[in-house]
């Protein structure tokens, strides 16, 4: 199954609130993820839909899918290096 389709089935939207992915995909709390988003320190781009300082951060499903696929490729390469 394609990663984009898997994520679309999971979240049912292309624009995902950061709070829905921070723990499972970045291993951090929402507070930490928000601080990293402000510092542009997450592995994928984040954005706000609105100009308010309190506006929530979002990510795009395609960016998350690309990140997951890149992490998988790195792991597969390392596994191949160790196991061949």
C-alpha positions in Angstrom: 0.0 0.0 0.0 1.2 3.5 -0.9 2.2 5.6 2.2 0.1 8.5 1.1 -3.0 6.3 0.8 -2.3 4.7 4.1 -2.0 8.1 5.8 -5.1 9.3 4.0 -7.1 6.3 5.3 -5.8 7.0 8.8 -6.4 10.7 9.0 -9.1 11.2 6.3 -7.7 14.6 5.4 -4.6 16.0 3.6 -4.0 18.8 6.1 -3.3 17.3 9.5 -3.1 19.0 12.9 0.3 18.7 14.4 -1.2 17.3 17.6 -2.5 14.2 15.7 1.0 13.1 14.6 3.6 14.4 17.1 3.6 11.4 19.4 3.4 8.6 16.9 5.6 10.0 14.2 8.0 12.4 16.0 8.1 10.8 19.4 7.4 14.0 21.3 4.5 15.8 23.1 2.4 18.4 21.4 4.2 21.1 23.5 7.6 19.9 22.3 6.4 19.6 18.8 5.0 23.2 18.8 8.3 24.5 20.2 10.2 22.6 17.4 7.7 23.9 14.8 8.3 27.5 15.9 12.1 26.9 15.6 11.6 25.1 12.2 13.3 22.0 13.9 10.9 19.3 12.9 11.8 16.9 10.1 9.0 18.2 7.9 7.5 21.6 7.3 4.7 22.9 9.5 2.3 25.9 8.9 -0.6 27.8 10.4 -3.8 28.5 8.6 -4.3 31.9 10.0 -2.2 34.7 11.4 -3.1 34.4 15.1 -0.3 33.5 17.5 -2.6 30.9 18.9 -3.5 29.3 15.6 -2.6 25.6 15.6 0.2 24.2 13.5 -0.6 21.8 10.7 1.4 19.4 8.4 0.7 18.3 4.9 0.0 14.6 4.4 2.5 14.4 1.5 5.3 15.8 3.6 4.7 13.2 6.3 4.5 10.4 3.7 7.8 11.5 2.1 9.4 11.6 5.6 8.2 8.1 6.4 9.4 6.7 3.1 12.8 8.4 3.5 13.2 6.9 7.0 12.2 3.5 5.7 14.7 3.7 2.9 17.5 4.6 5.4 16.5 1.7 7.6 16.4 -0.7 4.6 19.8 0.4 3.4 21.3 0.0 6.9 19.7 -3.4 7.3 21.1 -4.5 3.9 24.5 -3.3 4.8 24.5 -5.4 8.0 22.8 -8.5 6.6 24.7 -9.0 3.3 
